[in-house]
Structure formats: structure tokens, C-alpha cells
């Protein structure tokens, strides 16, 4: 089994960090491996 662990350091409070990370529209900011797919608008 593979175990992956990430350690992050921040000067923000735990509540601020949880609120920020709970907003998944920001996932690309806090997890660079996340890719958001956007539909292209036909021209």
C-alpha cells in the first residue's frame, strides 16, 4: 500500500485554512496537480 502525506506551514489560523480549502473552486491554487477542465466556446 502507498501512503502519501503532505505537510504545509502557514501563518494563518486553522479555521482560515479550512475555509480556504473547503472552496474547491480554488483547488488549482492549493493543489497544483488538480486540473480544471473548461469547455471551449464555439466561435
C-alpha positions as a printed NumPy array, in Angstrom:
array([[  0.   ,   0.   ,   0.   ],
       [  1.166,   3.528,  -0.797],
       [  0.889,   6.266,   1.813],
       [  1.18 ,   9.892,   0.764],
       [  1.471,  12.703,   3.272],
       [  1.71 ,  16.446,   2.69 ],
       [  2.928,  18.946,   5.232],
       [  2.01 ,  22.6  ,   4.862],
       [  3.12 ,  25.509,   7.019],
       [  1.121,  28.717,   7.268],
       [  0.814,  31.776,   9.458],
       [ -2.988,  31.646,   9.015],
       [ -5.314,  30.15 ,  11.624],
       [ -6.623,  26.631,  11.175],
       [-10.157,  27.994,  10.619],
       [ -8.923,  30.295,   7.834],
       [ -7.099,  27.442,   6.135],
       [-10.066,  25.068,   6.383],
       [-12.408,  27.727,   4.949],
       [ -9.99 ,  28.404,   2.077],
       [ -9.503,  24.738,   1.228],
       [-13.22 ,  23.969,   1.537],
       [-13.817,  26.187,  -1.507],
       [-12.975,  23.701,  -4.263],
       [-13.049,  26.439,  -6.907],
       [ -9.544,  27.232,  -5.576],
       [ -8.259,  23.651,  -5.874],
       [ -5.728,  24.532,  -8.579],
       [ -4.147,  27.089,  -6.213],
       [ -3.634,  24.738,  -3.274],
       [ -3.098,  21.526,  -5.26 ],
       [ -1.129,  22.126,  -8.48 ],
       [ -1.899,  18.561,  -9.615],
       [ -5.564,  19.468,  -9.973],
       [ -6.647,  20.283, -13.495],
       [ -9.906,  22.105, -14.17 ],
       [-11.499,  21.287, -17.495],
       [-13.225,  24.179, -19.249],
       [-15.456,  23.799, -22.238],
       [-14.374,  25.837, -25.226],
       [-16.919,  28.293, -26.529],
       [-17.566,  27.785, -30.253],
       [-16.562,  30.808, -32.288]])
